Amino acid sequence: MQADKSRWKKKAGIESATLQNLETAWQGWTTEDGMPRRDRFDPMNFPDVLPWMILAELVDQPNEARPYDMYFRYIGTEFARYFNAQSVTRMLLSEVGPPYTERWFAVADAVKKANAPRYFKGAPFGTGYDYIALEMLALPFAKEAGKVDFILCSFARTEELLL
């Protein structure tokens, strides 16, 4: 039976040194803020991963899939290229449509439940780049109150063969 490539698969940790550096910075901010505030994160401090980032704000807007939605504030150039997401910036996830809505809401659900970083592996889906193996670091950020208000997803290519 073939694996469902439309979903991100959970991982126990991240192998990419670039993503590990980002997570280490996030952990440093937690010692000062609890859940790091979004304004602590300056994407320009992470130029190696900037093209592979997406930043979504969780908004109180129920839809058919969830009682909340994700508003895409930033889509990196490499993410846009490989995920065919050039027009997704400033869109709600619910507007993107299936099967992508469930793929990304599942990531948000995992981060919200954990209130902590989550790790995934997978590939672009339905874009012709499904041979590119990626690992994802998903980090929660708060506006002020310590609850997950933003999710930053950063990606790194891996040498894993996707079958």
Stockholm file with secondary structure:
# STOCKHOLM 1.0

chainA/1-163         MQADKSRWKKKAGIESATLQNLETAWQGWTTEDGMPRRDRFDPMNFPDVLPWMILAELVDQPNEARPYDMYFRYIGTEFARYFNAQSVTRMLLSEVGPPYTERWFAVADAVKKANAPRYFKGAPFGTGYDYIALEMLALPFAKEAGKVDFILCSFARTEELLL
#=GR chainA/1-163 SS CCCCTTSCEEESSCCCHHHHHHHHHHHHHHHHHSSCBGGGCCGGGCTTTGGGEEEEEEESCCCSSCSSEEEEEEECHHHHHHTTCTTCTTCBHHHHCTTHHHHHHHHHHHHHHHTSCEEEEECCCSSSCTTCCEEEEEEEEBSSSSSCCEEEEEEEECCCCCC
#=GC SS_cons         CCCCTTSCEEESSCCCHHHHHHHHHHHHHHHHHSSCBGGGCCGGGCTTTGGGEEEEEEESCCCSSCSSEEEEEEECHHHHHHTTCTTCTTCBHHHHCTTHHHHHHHHHHHHHHHTSCEEEEECCCSSSCTTCCEEEEEEEEBSSSSSCCEEEEEEEECCCCCC
//
